[in-house]
């Protein structure tokens, strides 16, 4: 392996797990803060300088936008798992092939998703019962951001590859650039050119395109181990099978989750524009507050992937315990912030005097979800651990349990309690979703099976 002492790539198979996790996750945390910052600027710009309806029109696309991004992330997550395991096993030839295959798979998928976004945007928003006063803005936002999703696809693939080899700093630099550029373009398109929702969408796409080109270029120049040749693009049946084995369950999971979110969105839309705005504001506040523990949870997939590839199974368990303790401490801080400071946080996005119902609904949502944050942190951590090991099936079951409960509860509770019933649906789903992950990790015997497979592999090797 050609990494040097000055390389930002981090070997997570050695050293203190907690220290390594913190060192690896901190750049991801800073990057997530910048990403949130430019997402917040989108929301604040629309809510403060355009209208509450403009804000709601983008908020109404959240489930539809998630449909496209979650499908795209199925490929991205497969790339991350395969590269991190190959990096842990020091298999450079497989890494190069994985990089090459991930690029053309990303291009093919983004072309399909782009066409789907352009032609299906309006029928989908009509199906979701989007209020008439915001549907045009919603359609415009989807057609631009999802129709041109190739930019974010390539950035996500390249940044996932870099993180999988332990380099979480480089994607941070390009994410900061993307964030600052997005903010500048937001101000230009919305304030100077009065482009409204379309301006915010174009700002997002352009900034993502710049970052993706720079990230791919850096990856090529900085890491010889990631530099692919024409031969690496030659279809490899075994590797494509690995992609399919990992990405297909996650793709089905993403589709199911997205359909579930569409159902929940329809329930929210049926409650009116004020409830849509409340959900949009509450979601933004939640994203802002949970960003710290979310990144530590998500980073664990690379830790478990590298150690699984290196056959250090006990280290995975030790690292999981240390990570869980850290995440629960961060959760306690997040809960306090959400419970105490929900009103001023909601007021960041809209003026309470102009939209009192939207703000009060958002505060109710934030405080409800705050009480269930430990479950959210643990479900993220356990799913990341299992995905990194390539154990996708239990995470799919977990997501299905979470999804079904969310759908059923959002419909039933909304009927009896209105918007407040919807606010309880997701948190209860988090609690139930932990169960399949915990059962698999503690009772499936995965470690024993892995050791037996290693023994058979060693026995099959020719004697030297």
BELNORZI-V437040 format. One record per run of one state. SS is the DSSP state (2 for helix, 1 for strand, 0 for the rest). FROM is the first residue (numbers start at 1). LEN is the number of residues. Records with the same first field share a line. If there is no record, write none. Layout:
BEGIN
SS = FROM-LEN ; FROM-LEN
END
This chain:
BEGIN
0 = 1-16 ; 50-2 ; 60-2 ; 89-3 ; 128-7 ; 146-4 ; 165-4 ; 193-3 ; 223-1 ; 227-3 ; 234-3 ; 270-3 ; 310-3 ; 347-9 ; 371-2 ; 389-3 ; 418-1 ; 444-2 ; 461-4
2 = 17-33 ; 52-8 ; 62-27 ; 92-36 ; 135-11 ; 150-15 ; 169-24 ; 196-27 ; 224-3 ; 230-4 ; 237-33 ; 273-37 ; 313-34 ; 356-15 ; 373-16 ; 392-26 ; 419-25 ; 446-15
END
